Every structure is written in structure tokens, then in C-alpha cells.
Amino acid sequence: MHKTVPCTAEKARKAAEQTLNDAKRTEADKYAAYLVTVLHPSQTQFPPEVKSLASVILRRNVSTTAADTSDVKDAANNANLWLRLSDQARNYVKQQVLETLTLGTTDQAIKANTHKVCSLAVEIQGAMYEHEDSVIWQELLNALFSFIQAAEESKVDAALQVFNGLFSYIMDHLVQYKND
């Protein structure tokens, strides 16, 4: 009996990975929308471990430096996800990440995943900067500046964490405001 449980769990994990890889290959917009929806604080049916994994998977797929290694044989499917998303899907992902940061940093049940969502926000900005002619995600910066002014320490921490990650991508943009 003991040997059948890990085997069954392994089969279930592999089947889930295959389903996600198929969705990423054929319906990139829906794939990204699903993962980012799982992160949202309103989705209470997902345990923190699932939210954390969804954040990591999405971050690896939009990263300009990391690669999703779950399907290494399929180079086309491992091409940067941000480049394969429609503008509508990109906007949805950004909106959901901003909402997750805004709502999630005040919710203790979600607070554990804040670090991963902050890393995801940094990678989205990095992909935008690298692949969209140095575009700046102004809504993210606006949210971060408001977080810095917030009374909640968790929001200040989230803002500082994202700013720390953003410096490598948008230092030139931020320097122009140094005298403000």
C-alpha cells in the first residue's frame, strides 16, 4: 500500500504538469490568466502552497533570465511567455498582480506568498522593459510609492522588495526623479 501512494501521487503530478504544458502551448493567454487568478486573495479555495507554486511557475515563464524546465524538450513552449501573450492577457496579468500585492499584503493568510508575488512583479517589469522598448509599468510604480507611505509594515516591505528587484531594470528611469 505504501508504494502505491507515491506512485499514484507521481502519476497525478505528471498528468497535471502535462495539462499545464499543453495549456501553455495551445492557450498561453488562458494559461497565464489561470495561474495569476490562483494567486488572487479572493481565491480562498487554493492553499498557500498552491498559490506559491502558481507564482513561481508564472515568474519562471515570464522571466527574461529563467527558464521553465518542466518541458525542456519543447523549446517553442519554453519561449518567453510574456512575448506570446496578447495585450489583453498582459493587462489582465498585470492587473491581477497589482491587486494581489495590494490586497495580499494586508491578509495574514496570503502574506507568506507576498515575497513570490513581489518577485513575479519584478519579472513582469523586466519582461516589459526587455521586450517592449524599455516600457515602464507605471501602475506598479504608483502602487509602490503608495505602499511606502502606508502604515502597514508589510506594504512597506513589499514596496522595498520590489524596488530592490526593479533597480537592475529601470535604474535610468528612477534616477530622473532623484531630486523630487
RODO-2510 file (C-alpha; in nm, 4 decimals, decimal comma):
residues 180
     n   res          X          Y          Z
     1     m     0,0000     0,0000     0,0000
     2     h     0,2787     0,2425     0,0902
     3     k     0,4373     0,2083    -0,2552
     4     t     0,1109     0,2746    -0,4411
     5     v     0,0504     0,6130    -0,2769
     6     p     0,3746     0,7753    -0,4018
     7     c     0,3261     0,6126    -0,7415
     8     t    -0,0292     0,7443    -0,7671
     9     a     0,0797     1,0897    -0,6477
    10     e     0,3633     1,0882    -0,9006
    11     k     0,1233     0,9951    -1,1820
    12     a    -0,1145     1,2706    -1,0757
    13     r     0,1702     1,5245    -1,0649
    14     k     0,2930     1,4228    -1,4104
    15     a    -0,0603     1,4401    -1,5510
    16     a    -0,1053     1,7886    -1,4017
    17     e     0,2300     1,9011    -1,5461
    18     q     0,1293     1,7697    -1,8880
    19     t    -0,2045     1,9514    -1,8687
    20     l    -0,0288     2,2775    -1,7796
    21     n     0,2300     2,2321    -2,0548
    22     d    -0,0446     2,1626    -2,3093
    23     a    -0,2329     2,4743    -2,1990
    24     k     0,0855     2,6819    -2,2167
    25     r     0,1494     2,5526    -2,5692
    26     t    -0,2008     2,5956    -2,7131
    27     e    -0,3655     2,8634    -2,4992
    28     a    -0,0971     3,0866    -2,3498
    29     d    -0,3456     3,3609    -2,2550
    30     k    -0,5676     3,1208    -2,0608
    31     y    -0,2639     2,9552    -1,9020
    32     a    -0,1324     3,2861    -1,7677
    33     a    -0,4810     3,4015    -1,6650
    34     y    -0,5403     3,0819    -1,4711
    35     l    -0,2093     3,0992    -1,2859
    36     v    -0,2485     3,4649    -1,1928
    37     t    -0,6095     3,4091    -1,0849
    38     v    -0,4947     3,1345    -0,8473
    39     l    -0,2725     3,3954    -0,6759
    40     h    -0,5512     3,6448    -0,6125
    41     p    -0,6503     3,6755    -0,2453
    42     s    -1,0180     3,6276    -0,3360
    43     q    -0,9392     3,2701    -0,4444
    44     t    -0,9556     3,1198    -0,0972
    45     q    -1,0072     2,7625    -0,2196
    46     f    -0,6370     2,7365    -0,3028
    47     p    -0,3973     2,6651    -0,0159
    48     p    -0,0878     2,8874     0,0229
    49     e     0,1353     2,6143    -0,1268
    50     v    -0,0662     2,6139    -0,4498
    51     k    -0,0614     2,9939    -0,4669
    52     s     0,3117     2,9897    -0,4089
    53     l     0,3694     2,7344    -0,6846
    54     a     0,1486     2,9278    -0,9285
    55     s     0,3544     3,2401    -0,8618
    56     v     0,6837     3,0588    -0,9167
    57     i     0,5637     2,8915    -1,2378
    58     l     0,4365     3,2194    -1,3813
    59     r     0,7522     3,4062    -1,2764
    60     r     0,9743     3,1480    -1,4479
    61     n     0,7667     3,1697    -1,7624
    62     v     0,7773     3,5492    -1,7950
    63     s     1,1380     3,5867    -1,6778
    64     t     1,3925     3,7101    -1,9255
    65     t     1,6636     3,5114    -1,7485
    66     a     1,4998     3,1975    -1,6041
    67     a     1,3514     2,9075    -1,7978
    68     d     1,0650     2,6734    -1,7223
    69     t     1,2340     2,3358    -1,7026
    70     s     0,9163     2,1291    -1,6753
    71     d     0,9124     2,0681    -2,0507
    72     v     1,2721     2,1074    -2,1704
    73     k     1,2143     1,9017    -2,4855
    74     d     0,9745     2,1621    -2,6275
    75     a     1,1802     2,4758    -2,6989
    76     a     0,8860     2,6603    -2,8584
    77     n     0,6758     2,6032    -2,5485
    78     n     0,9590     2,7342    -2,3318
    79     a     0,9925     3,0588    -2,5266
    80     n     0,9218     3,3627    -2,3110
    81     l     0,5543     3,3548    -2,2179
    82     w     0,5272     3,7347    -2,1990
    83     l     0,6061     3,7558    -2,5704
    84     r     0,3327     3,5021    -2,6522
    85     l     0,0560     3,6760    -2,4566
    86     s    -0,1947     3,9057    -2,6194
    87     d    -0,2086     4,2655    -2,4979
    88     q    -0,5363     4,1855    -2,3242
    89     a    -0,3788     3,8922    -2,1367
    90     r    -0,0753     4,1020    -2,0404
    91     n    -0,3025     4,3702    -1,8997
    92     y    -0,5035     4,1111    -1,7075
    93     v    -0,1884     3,9589    -1,5582
    94     k    -0,0576     4,2999    -1,4529
    95     q    -0,3946     4,3988    -1,3023
    96     q    -0,4203     4,0753    -1,1039
    97     v    -0,0629     4,1022    -0,9753
    98     l    -0,1232     4,4605    -0,8611
    99     e    -0,4455     4,3598    -0,6870
   100     t    -0,2719     4,0636    -0,5246
   101     l     0,0038     4,2881    -0,3927
   102     t    -0,2428     4,5492    -0,2724
   103     l    -0,4855     4,3081    -0,1075
   104     g    -0,2455     4,0290    -0,0235
   105     t    -0,0070     4,2337     0,1829
   106     t    -0,2809     4,3065     0,4382
   107     d    -0,4111     3,9484     0,4614
   108     q    -0,2147     3,7279     0,7006
   109     a    -0,3149     3,4054     0,5210
   110     i    -0,1646     3,5323     0,1961
   111     k     0,1276     3,7254     0,3465
   112     a     0,3590     3,4248     0,3180
   113     n     0,3310     3,4405    -0,0617
   114     t     0,3974     3,8139    -0,0852
   115     h     0,7688     3,7578    -0,1499
   116     k     0,6917     3,5381    -0,4506
   117     v     0,4339     3,7817    -0,5890
   118     c     0,6873     4,0633    -0,5486
   119     s     0,9385     3,8571    -0,7482
   120     l     0,6722     3,7964    -1,0128
   121     a     0,6052     4,1721    -1,0387
   122     v     0,9781     4,2339    -1,0862
   123     e     0,9972     3,9732    -1,3641
   124     i     0,6922     4,1190    -1,5409
   125     q     0,8570     4,4635    -1,5354
   126     g     1,1778     4,3034    -1,6581
   127     a     0,9983     4,1375    -1,9485
   128     m     0,8209     4,4619    -2,0336
   129     y     1,1476     4,6538    -2,0229
   130     e     1,3442     4,3982    -2,2243
   131     h     1,0812     4,3156    -2,4861
   132     e     0,8699     4,6298    -2,5162
   133     d     1,1234     4,9035    -2,5872
   134     s     1,2059     4,9810    -2,2242
   135     v     0,8420     5,0240    -2,1214
   136     i     0,7905     5,1160    -1,7565
   137     w     0,4986     4,9645    -1,5640
   138     q     0,3842     5,2963    -1,4206
   139     e     0,0871     5,1496    -1,2306
   140     l     0,3286     4,9285    -1,0394
   141     l     0,5490     5,2253    -0,9503
   142     n     0,2440     5,4248    -0,8390
   143     a     0,1330     5,1361    -0,6150
   144     l     0,4821     5,1020    -0,4690
   145     f     0,5040     5,4724    -0,3903
   146     s     0,1698     5,4478    -0,2096
   147     f     0,2921     5,1374    -0,0224
   148     i     0,5952     5,3341     0,1030
   149     q     0,3535     5,5860     0,2590
   150     a     0,1336     5,3143     0,4138
   151     a     0,1070     5,2494     0,7850
   152     e     0,1270     4,8714     0,7367
   153     e     0,4821     4,7457     0,7646
   154     s     0,4032     4,4599     0,5248
   155     k     0,3227     4,7061     0,2453
   156     v     0,6434     4,8990     0,3047
   157     d     0,8360     4,5698     0,2996
   158     a     0,6681     4,4672    -0,0279
   159     a     0,7500     4,8024    -0,1864
   160     l     1,1135     4,7851    -0,0808
   161     q     1,1451     4,4296    -0,2049
   162     v     1,0035     4,5166    -0,5480
   163     f     1,2109     4,8364    -0,5733
   164     n     1,5215     4,6339    -0,4929
   165     g     1,4463     4,3967    -0,7799
   166     l     1,3495     4,6735    -1,0200
   167     f     1,6736     4,8674    -0,9945
   168     s     1,8509     4,6407    -1,2401
   169     y     1,5801     4,7048    -1,4987
   170     i     1,4707     5,0629    -1,4524
   171     m     1,7527     5,2493    -1,2767
   172     d     1,7754     5,5108    -1,5528
   173     h     1,4031     5,5786    -1,5283
   174     l     1,4117     5,6178    -1,1491
   175     v     1,7238     5,8399    -1,1464
   176     q     1,5379     6,1133    -1,3320
   177     y     1,3207     6,1589    -1,0186
   178     k     1,6052     6,1721    -0,7666
   179     n     1,5570     6,5463    -0,6977
   180     d     1,1804     6,5181    -0,6408
***
